Amino acid sequence: MAGSDDDISDGGIISVLQNGVRYLGGILSTLSKSFPQVTGTASSATGGSATLPANPVGFIVITLPDGTSAKVPYYS
């Protein structure tokens, strides 16, 4: 049916959807590079000069956007 939303001639809805998927993929890629990524947990951490409150349950291991790892304490 010519002229309908299902018409794929002249770009049509298929092209619009493909461009939308490409655009969203680019956004996801950018966001994943901008925020720390949780990569695991640990039972201890060393380094740094800050004094932590007593008895953390464990540490969340994250990878920062620049590629370095950090451990963030969590408590119950």
N, C-alpha and C positions, 0 to 999 in steps of 0.2 A: 504494500500500500504506500504509494509515493507521498512524501510529505509528512509521514507519521513519525513518532518518536523512535520507531524501530528501523527507520530508513538509514542504512549505513553508507549511502552515496554522499559524496561531498563531505567526508569526515564523519558526519552523523554521531549518534550517541556512543558507538563503540570507541571512536577516537577520543571523545570527551572523557569517557571512563578510563581509557588507557593513560591519558595525560594526567588524570586525577590520581591514579595509582602511582605513576612515576613521581608526581609531586609529593605525595604522602611518604613514599619511600625516602625521598630526599630529606624531608622533615625528620623522620625517624632516625636516619643516619646522623644528622646534625645533632639531635638531642642526645643520642647515645654517646657522642663525643664530648658533650658539654657537661654532663653530670657524672659524679662518681658511680662506679659500677660495683655492686656487692659481689665479692668473689669467694666468700667463705666465712668461717668463724675460727677463732683460736681461743685457747684457754689461758694464754698469757701474752704480755706485750713488754717490750723493752725500748729504751731510748726516750729522749725528750726530758725536759726538766720539770714538767708539771706534776703536781701531787694529786693523785686520784682519790676520790672517796673510797673508803674501805670496801672490800669484798665485791668487786664486780662479778657477775655470773660468768661472763665471757667477753669476747671481743668480736665485733663484726669487722671482717677484713674487706676493705674497699680499694679499688684502683682509681686513682684520681685521673682527671683528663690528661695530665702530663705523663701518665704511665707509672707513676710511683704508687706504692702501696701504703696504706695507713690502717691502723687498728683503732676502732671506736669502741669504748667500753659500753656494756649494757648491764642493767641491774634488774632484779626481780621485784 
